[in-house]
């Protein structure tokens, strides 16, 4: 799962902060709870997992598992790593946008500092 986490940081979050045209196009075409709103990448964690997994599959020409235990491991990686410390080096941070009782239903956003 650490490969997927590293891919998320480098190829999704940092690419978004750098306004990578291929990534922006992929986000626009995604049919889920992940979108660009007011120059922020807004997402739920399940949608972020699905989008990141799909982009990983396309980039590496291999399919990774997407069951519940894989999602939980992905979510754990987000919380147990210095995600915002890494993103701050590129001028960004992830914050809670709308808090719900379940992490899976809360909305987060990647925004510029």
HELIX and SHEET records of a PDB file:
HELIX    1   1 UNK A    2  UNK A    7  1                                   6    
HELIX    2   2 UNK A    8  UNK A   13  3                                   6    
HELIX    3   3 UNK A   14  UNK A   17  1                                   4    
HELIX    4   4 UNK A   21  UNK A   29  1                                   9    
HELIX    5   5 UNK A   45  UNK A   60  1                                  16    
HELIX    6   6 UNK A   68  UNK A   80  1                                  13    
HELIX    7   7 UNK A   83  UNK A   88  1                                   6    
SHEET    1   A 4 UNK A  34  UNK A  37  0                                        
SHEET    2   A 4 UNK A  40  UNK A  43 -1                                        
SHEET    3   A 4 UNK A 107  UNK A 112 -1                                        
SHEET    4   A 4 UNK A  92  UNK A  98 -1                                        
END                                                                             
